[in-house]
Amino acid sequence: MIQHSQLSNESLRSRIHSQDIRFGGNIKLKIYGLLGCSSGKRMKIENRIFFKNEEEALQNNYRPCGHCMREAYKKWKEGIY
């Protein structure tokens, strides 16, 4: 997990380009989703966190976003995850 406030804009772009960062999340709500999600883009920088992969987010007890990851969210809600 990497907090947005710990990264410069250049470092963030570089890590996304190299696919070192593939998912974003909200620290307070414990939700993760795709980087292009409109819900995620609206969150405050101090609440934003990044994950290398989906497994890392799940290991840290984050749930899938119901907006950009509908199928994963449905599985999570049904307890399949």
C-alpha positions as CSV (number, residue, x, y, z in Angstrom):
1,M,0.0,0.0,0.0
2,I,1.2,3.5,-0.9
3,Q,-0.5,6.7,0.2
4,H,-1.0,9.3,-2.4
5,S,0.4,12.0,-0.1
6,Q,3.8,10.1,-0.1
7,L,4.2,10.4,-3.9
8,S,5.1,13.2,-6.2
9,N,3.0,13.5,-9.3
10,E,6.0,12.4,-11.4
11,S,6.6,9.3,-9.2
12,L,2.9,8.4,-9.3
13,R,2.8,8.6,-13.1
14,S,6.0,6.5,-13.4
15,R,4.6,3.8,-11.1
16,I,1.3,3.7,-13.0
17,H,3.1,3.4,-16.3
18,S,5.3,0.6,-15.0
19,Q,2.2,-1.1,-13.6
20,D,3.6,-0.9,-10.1
21,I,0.3,0.7,-9.2
22,R,-2.9,-0.8,-10.7
23,F,-5.7,0.0,-8.2
24,G,-6.6,2.9,-6.0
25,G,-8.5,2.9,-2.8
26,N,-10.1,5.0,0.0
27,I,-8.5,4.7,3.4
28,K,-11.5,5.8,5.4
29,L,-14.1,3.7,3.5
30,K,-11.8,0.7,2.9
31,I,-12.9,0.5,-0.8
32,Y,-10.6,-0.2,-3.8
33,G,-11.2,0.2,-7.5
34,L,-9.8,0.9,-10.9
35,L,-7.6,4.0,-11.4
36,G,-10.0,5.4,-14.0
37,C,-13.1,5.1,-11.8
38,S,-15.1,8.4,-11.6
39,S,-15.9,7.8,-7.9
40,G,-12.2,7.3,-7.1
41,K,-11.2,10.5,-8.9
42,R,-13.4,12.6,-6.7
43,M,-11.9,11.4,-3.4
44,K,-9.6,13.7,-1.4
45,I,-5.8,13.1,-1.9
46,E,-5.3,12.5,1.9
47,N,-7.8,9.6,1.7
48,R,-6.3,8.0,-1.4
49,I,-4.1,4.9,-1.3
50,F,-2.7,2.7,-4.1
51,F,-2.3,-1.0,-4.5
52,K,0.0,-3.1,-6.8
53,N,-2.7,-5.7,-7.3
54,E,-6.2,-6.8,-6.3
55,E,-4.8,-9.4,-3.8
56,E,-2.9,-6.7,-1.9
57,A,-6.2,-4.7,-1.5
58,L,-8.1,-7.8,-0.3
59,Q,-5.4,-8.8,2.1
60,N,-5.7,-5.3,3.7
61,N,-9.5,-5.8,4.1
62,Y,-10.6,-3.4,1.3
63,R,-13.7,-4.3,-0.6
64,P,-14.3,-3.9,-4.4
65,C,-15.9,-0.7,-5.7
66,G,-19.6,-1.2,-6.6
67,H,-19.3,1.3,-9.4
68,C,-16.3,0.3,-11.4
69,M,-15.9,-3.4,-10.3
70,R,-19.5,-4.6,-10.3
71,E,-18.8,-8.3,-10.7
72,A,-16.1,-8.4,-8.0
73,Y,-18.4,-6.3,-5.7
74,K,-21.3,-8.8,-6.3
75,K,-19.0,-11.7,-5.4
76,W,-17.7,-9.8,-2.3
77,K,-21.3,-9.0,-1.2
78,E,-22.3,-12.7,-1.6
79,G,-19.3,-13.8,0.4
80,I,-17.6,-15.6,-2.4
81,Y,-14.3,-13.6,-2.1
